[in-house]
Amino acid sequence: MNANFYDIHSAADYIGPGAIEVPMYNTEITDIVRRRGSFGQRIKQVPATGHPSRFFEETAIPTPGTSGFVDPRTIVAPVVSPTRVERSVPLKALVAQLNYNLFDVELGTQQKQFAYLQAKDLVDTIEGVLHTHDVALWNGNDTSLTTPTTTQYYGVAQQIVAGGNTTTIASTASIVDGLKSTVAQMVANSSFAVRPTAIYANPVLLDLIDREMKADFNVVLGTTEITGGVTVKMLSTQAGNLPLIPDWTLSYTGTPGSGSAVLPAYIVTEDMIEYHWLSDPNPRVFRLGVPSSLASQYVVVKFGAPVVKGASYAHYQVLVDR
């Protein structure tokens, strides 16, 4: 039997008279990794009615129109009927598995340096599922609510674009004026009582808005508090003061200032955007049976999907060229 012995210099930081220094670490792991976004916490969470989850949308009330005005002595009433459309959203599955090796867990327990690590990794796995969920809420690559084409969500941004409401602010035009006029057009809709509740955009675009207000009007935007104690700026519009919510999941193309960059913003009515969940709106954790490898296995599962109601009238995509 050949035994291998290694020089302690390979593990020690310093060896000297009366001293052997070995590596030690802070018991807390530095962690400011990006986790949840605000959007997923502000939209409605509703239980799914099935797979797919179905609902009805009323697109017009029963109105007689001009034919409703008749001679009061010769009344002939026009027949009217409400217009309702059946809608549906297919549910999707989001999962992740974490395996704890028995040897590594017991070794960590005996060393007592990172005693909290097992719990942290499980919590972080749940956060990782929610992180993926938040990104896919806006950017999921499915293309249809009736005939799914991928296993991902049909992203809210794509649903709004499919609704047909999109406009562009030219590189020489005012961003603030473009957003305010778009909100005014939405509120002026004679068929639907639209009241947008927020404007979502990448922080870079919101910074451009801030700079424009300061440069052109010497005005500093007011603030309001949203989910999780986060404070954001507000923009005064015909729908009231709308929070300008920075969302890191909304990417842009190009370099702002080059004239070829395109930065999207989304004017949304949050009450009309829903996440239909199955069993629980939060991720669930299942512990599997211990296999022959003696590893502890945990699976995190989340079932559901987002749907944009009123995609053709209650929301708007604004593309800002800069």
Secondary structure, 3 states (H helix, E strand, C coil): CCCCCCCHHHCCCEEECCEEECCCCCCCCCCCCCCCCCHHHHCEEEECCCCCEEEEEEEECCCCHHHHCCCCCCCCCCCCCCEEEEEEECCEEEEEEEEECHHHHHHHHHHCCCCCHHHHHHHHHHHHHHHHHHHHHHHCECCCCCCCCCCCCECHHHHHHHCCCEEEECCCCCHHHHHHHHHHHHHCCCCCCCCCCEEEECHHHHHHHHHHHHHHHCCCCCEEECHHHCEEEEEEECCEEEEEEECCCCCCECCCCCCCCEEEEEEECHHHEEEEECCCCCCEEEECCCCCCCCEEEEEEEEEEEEECCCCCCCEEEEEEC
